[in-house]
């Protein structure tokens, strides 16, 4: 490995993770190792196909090396060994400087983020960058790795995986970066690590890495959008444009949820803009027909980030004495959908159906 480059592990190669990793390598100041999951076999054989508004069309791209969870494979494109296992830092010649986590943050579905990244962590050296949605996501990471810097990454780009290994990136990559406060470390150390990562992200001159010391404020601001649009698009099956064109969805659903998030943020000490709900409501082009991540997840039969986006907001409201009736209702509906996904994936064993004496009728009616 080039010792002049930062050694970076990226975990999660969906739409956001792939573009994050590609941009880091495009800057020439990072060597990226990728942990791939469902798309590993396809990407190992032919690489990613990328259509990007920032980087143009890219064919057959692979990170410097790629990983997931079982067997080693020879990557013919760059002659690097790729494997399917999160690397063990104890066996590596050079530790990872940064671990960038771009997976969904779903603490109610094992394994947890802390469990996934644990083998690759070098105490007092590796910084963990959480490019994930939600609030309070840093707490379990700081608890598991009290000697390591934890950095917030708020991605504002719209990028999705159209098919396995095919990425469509349709608006500018803007990543807001800042250190979460770890009481075990000095602020200077945390800020230095966050600012260096910002420099690495800006090195490509194609994307924007925006350093901000107001990490929690930025996360609450994005939550106004995510807790409303992300949740309600998933529940209704309608994209952002269709939802906005339904007047009652705006006045009776979107705006009430946004206002509740603002109220909880204010009670937590974060004064969002007076018109933040209008900014969030109209942030996407009216005719953009965007499908937020939770809607895409439910359509694919995947788990959603229910807890970090909505559950934590509800719990913060309860802790601070702020009424959140709409958020609580949305949370309950999302948990029902999450349970359905667990059933469909065979994670819940349901009791057999009782025939109530109609067994013969049921048998006769079977195709």
C-alpha positions in Angstrom: 0.0 0.0 0.0 1.2 3.6 -0.8 2.1 5.0 2.6 1.4 8.5 1.5 -2.3 7.7 1.1 -4.9 7.2 3.8 -5.9 3.6 4.2 -9.7 3.6 4.2 -12.2 0.7 4.6 -15.7 1.4 3.1 -18.5 -0.9 4.3 -21.7 -0.9 2.2 -21.8 -0.4 -1.5 -25.3 0.7 -2.4 -25.9 4.0 -4.2 -24.4 6.2 -1.5 -21.5 3.9 -0.5 -20.3 3.3 -4.0 -20.2 7.0 -4.9 -18.5 7.8 -1.6 -15.8 5.1 -2.2 -15.4 6.2 -5.8 -14.9 9.8 -4.9 -12.3 9.0 -2.2 -10.2 7.0 -4.7 -10.8 9.6 -7.5 -9.0 12.2 -5.3 -5.8 10.1 -5.4 -5.2 10.5 -1.7 -6.9 7.3 -0.4 -6.6 3.6 -0.9 -10.0 2.1 -0.5 -10.9 -1.4 0.6 -14.5 -2.3 0.0 -16.8 -4.6 1.9 -19.5 -5.7 -0.5 -22.5 -7.8 0.4 -25.3 -8.8 -1.9 -23.6 -7.4 -5.0 -20.2 -8.9 -4.3 -20.1 -11.7 -6.9 -21.3 -9.5 -9.7 -18.9 -6.7 -8.9 -16.0 -9.1 -8.4 -16.5 -10.4 -11.9 -17.2 -7.2 -13.9 -17.0 -4.2 -11.6 -19.5 -1.4 -11.0 -21.2 0.5 -13.8 -21.7 4.1 -12.7 -23.7 6.9 -14.3 -22.8 10.0 -12.3 -23.6 13.7 -12.6 -20.2 14.5 -11.0 -17.9 11.8 -12.4 -19.5 10.9 -15.7 -20.0 7.4 -17.0 -17.6 4.8 -15.5 -17.3 1.2 -16.6 -16.0 -1.8 -14.6 -14.8 0.1 -11.6 -13.7 -1.7 -8.4 -12.3 -0.3 -5.2 -8.6 -1.0 -4.7 -9.7 -4.3 -3.1 -13.2 -5.6 -2.1 -14.5 -7.7 0.7 -17.6 -9.5 2.0 -17.6 -12.7 4.0 -16.1 -16.1 2.9 -13.8 -17.0 0.1 -10.8 -15.2 -1.4 -11.1 -14.4 -5.2 -8.5 -13.0 -7.6 -9.7 -9.7 -9.1 -8.3 -9.8 -12.7 -8.8 -6.1 -13.2 -6.3 -4.9 -10.6 -4.7 -8.2 -9.5 -5.5 -7.5 -5.9 -6.8 -10.3 -3.7 -10.4 -9.7 -2.8 -12.2 -11.6 -0.2 -15.6 -11.8 1.6 -14.5 -11.0 5.1 -14.2 -7.8 7.1 -10.4 -7.6 7.5 -8.8 -8.2 10.9 -6.7 -5.3 11.9 -4.4 -7.5 14.0 -3.2 -9.3 10.8 -2.7 -6.2 8.7 0.6 -4.5 7.9 -1.0 -1.1 8.0 -4.1 -0.3 10.1 -7.1 1.5 8.7 -7.0 5.2 9.2 -10.8 5.5 8.5 -13.7 3.0 8.4 -16.5 4.6 6.4 -19.9 2.9 7.2 -22.4 3.4 4.4 -24.8 0.6 5.3 -28.3 1.0 6.6 -28.3 1.6 10.3 -30.8 -1.0 11.6 -30.0 -1.7 15.3 -33.2 -3.8 15.7 -31.8 -6.3 13.1 -28.5 -8.1 14.0 -25.6 -7.7 13.5 -25.1 -4.1 14.8 -22.7 -1.6 13.2 -20.3 -2.0 16.2 -20.3 -5.8 15.7 -19.6 -5.5 12.0 -16.7 -3.1 12.2 -15.1 -4.5 15.4 -12.4 -6.7 13.7 -11.1 -3.8 11.6 -10.7 -1.3 14.4 -7.3 -0.3 15.7 -7.7 1.3 19.2 -6.6 4.9 19.4 -5.9 5.0 15.6 -8.9 4.2 13.4 -11.6 6.9 13.0 -15.1 5.7 12.3 -17.1 7.7 9.7 -20.9 7.1 9.9 -22.4 8.1 6.6 -25.8 7.1 7.8 -29.2 8.6 8.6 -30.7 9.3 12.0 -29.8 10.7 15.4 -27.9 9.1 18.4 -26.2 6.7 16.0 -22.8 7.5 17.5 -23.7 6.4 21.0 -23.2 2.6 20.6 -20.0 3.2 18.6 -18.5 5.4 21.3 -19.5 2.9 23.9 -17.9 0.0 22.0 -14.8 1.9 21.0 -14.2 4.6 23.6 -10.6 5.4 22.4 -11.6 6.1 18.8 -12.8 9.2 17.0 -16.3 8.9 15.6 -17.2 11.2 12.7 -20.6 12.2 11.2 -21.2 12.1 7.5 -24.5 13.5 6.2 -24.9 12.7 2.6 -27.1 15.1 0.6 -26.8 13.4 -2.8 -29.4 11.3 -4.5 -27.8 8.0 -5.7 -29.3 4.6 -6.0 -28.5 1.1 -7.2 -30.7 0.5 -10.2 -29.7 -3.2 -10.4 -26.9 -5.1 -8.6 -23.6 -3.3 -9.5 -25.3 -0.5 -11.5 -25.3 3.0 -9.8 -27.3 6.0 -10.9 -26.1 9.2 -9.3 -28.3 12.1 -10.2 -27.4 15.2 -8.1 -24.2 16.7 -6.7 -22.4 14.8 -4.0 -22.3 17.0 -0.9 -21.1 15.3 2.3 -21.4 17.3 5.5 -18.6 16.1 7.8 -17.9 16.8 11.5 -16.8 15.0 14.7 -19.3 13.5 17.1 -18.3 14.5 20.7 -16.6 11.6 22.4 -16.0 12.6 26.1 -13.0 10.3 26.3 -11.0 12.3 23.7 -9.9 15.9 23.4 -11.8 18.0 20.9 -8.7 19.0 18.9 -8.0 15.3 18.1 -11.6 14.8 16.9 -11.6 18.0 14.8 -8.3 17.2 13.2 -9.5 13.7 12.1 -12.7 15.2 10.7 -11.0 18.0 8.8 -8.5 15.6 7.3 -11.3 13.4 6.0 -13.0 16.5 4.6 -9.7 17.2 2.7 -9.7 13.7 1.4 -13.2 14.0 0.2 -12.6 17.3 -1.6 -9.4 16.0 -3.3 -11.3 14.8 -6.4 -12.5 18.3 -7.0 -15.7 16.6 -8.2 -17.6 16.4 -4.9 -18.1 18.7 -2.0 -16.9 17.7 1.5 -18.3 20.4 3.9 -16.8 20.6 7.3 -19.2 21.6 10.1 -18.7 21.7 13.9 -22.5 21.7 14.3 -23.0 18.0 13.9 -26.1 17.4 15.9 -27.8 20.5 14.5 -27.2 19.3 11.0 -28.6 15.8 11.9 -31.8 17.3 13.4 -32.2 19.5 10.3 -32.0 16.5 8.0 -34.3 14.5 10.3 -37.1 17.0 9.5 -37.1 15.7 5.9 -36.3 12.0 6.7 -38.8 11.5 9.5 -41.6 12.9 7.3 -40.9 12.1 3.6 -38.8 9.0 4.1 -41.4 7.5 6.5 -44.6 8.5 4.7 -43.3 7.5 1.2 -42.6 4.1 2.6 -46.0 3.8 4.3 -48.0 5.1 1.4 -45.9 3.7 -1.5 -45.9 7.1 -3.1 -42.8 9.1 -4.2 -42.1 12.6 -2.9 -43.8 14.3 -5.9 -47.0 12.3 -5.7 -47.2 12.9 -2.0 -46.8 16.6 -2.4 -49.5 16.7 -5.1 -51.9 15.1 -2.7 -52.9 18.2 -0.7 -54.1 16.3 2.4 -50.8 14.5 2.6 -49.0 17.9 2.9 -51.3 19.5 5.4 -52.4 16.4 7.5 -49.2 14.3 7.4 -46.0 15.9 6.2 -46.2 19.2 7.9 -47.4 17.9 11.2 -44.6 15.4 11.4 -42.0 18.1 10.4 -43.3 20.5 13.1 -43.1 17.8 15.8 -39.4 17.0 14.8 -38.7 20.8 15.1 -40.3 20.9 18.5 -38.2 18.0 19.8 -35.0 19.5 18.3 -35.8 22.8 20.1 -36.3 21.1 23.4 -32.9 19.3 22.8 -31.2 22.6 22.3 -31.1 22.9 18.5 -33.0 25.9 17.2 -33.8 25.1 13.5 -34.8 27.8 11.0 -38.2 29.3 11.5 -39.2 28.1 8.0 -37.4 24.8 8.2 -40.6 22.8 7.4 -41.0 24.9 4.2 -37.4 24.3 3.3 -37.7 20.6 3.9 -41.1 20.3 2.2 -39.9 22.0 -1.0 -36.3 20.8 -1.0 -36.8 18.3 -3.8 -38.0 19.4 -7.3 -41.7 19.1 -7.4 -41.6 16.9 -10.5 -38.4 15.0 -9.4 -40.4 11.9 -8.4 -37.8 10.8 -5.9 -38.2 7.6 -4.0 -36.5 8.0 -0.5 -34.4 5.2 0.8 -37.1 3.7 3.1 -39.5 3.5 0.2 -36.9 1.7 -1.9 -36.2 -0.6 1.0 -39.8 -1.6 1.5 -40.3 -2.1 -2.2 -37.3 -4.4 -2.3 -38.5 -6.3 0.7 -35.6 -5.0 2.8 -35.5 -3.7 6.4 -35.9 0.0 7.0 -34.0 2.4 9.3 -37.1 2.8 11.5 -35.3 3.2 14.9 -32.6 5.7 14.0 -34.9 8.0 11.9 -38.2 7.8 13.8 -37.8 5.7 16.9 -35.1 7.9 18.3 -37.0 11.1 17.6 -40.0 9.6 19.5 -37.9 8.6 22.4 -36.2 12.0 22.6 -39.7 13.6 22.6 -40.7 11.4 25.5 -37.5 12.1 27.4 -37.9 15.8 27.0 -41.7 16.0 27.6 -42.6 17.0 24.1 -45.9 15.6 22.7 -45.3 13.7 19.4 -48.6 12.1 18.5 -48.0 12.1 14.7 -44.5 10.8 15.0 -45.7 8.1 17.4 -48.4 7.0 14.9 -45.8 6.9 12.0 -43.5 4.9 14.2 -46.1 2.4 15.0 -47.0 1.9 11.3 -43.4 1.5 10.3 -42.9 -1.1 13.0 -45.8 -3.0 11.6 -44.1 -2.9 8.1 -40.8 -4.0 9.7 -42.5 -6.9 11.3 -44.0 -7.9 8.0 -40.5 -8.0 6.5 -39.3 -10.1 9.3 -42.1 -12.6 8.6 -41.4 -12.6 4.9 -37.7 -13.3 5.6 -38.5 -16.2 7.9 -37.3 -14.5 11.0 -40.6 -14.9 12.8 -42.3 -18.2 13.3 -46.0 -17.7 13.2 -48.4 -20.2 14.8 -50.4 -22.4 12.4 -53.8 -21.1 11.2 -56.7 -22.5 13.1 -59.5 -23.8 10.8 -62.3 -23.3 13.3 -64.0 -26.5 12.1 -63.7 -25.5 8.4 -60.8 -27.8 7.6 -62.6 -29.8 4.9 -63.7 -26.6 3.2 -60.2 -25.2 3.3 -58.8 -28.4 1.8 -61.4 -28.6 -1.0 -60.8 -24.9 -1.9 -57.0 -25.3 -2.2 -55.8 -25.1 -5.9 
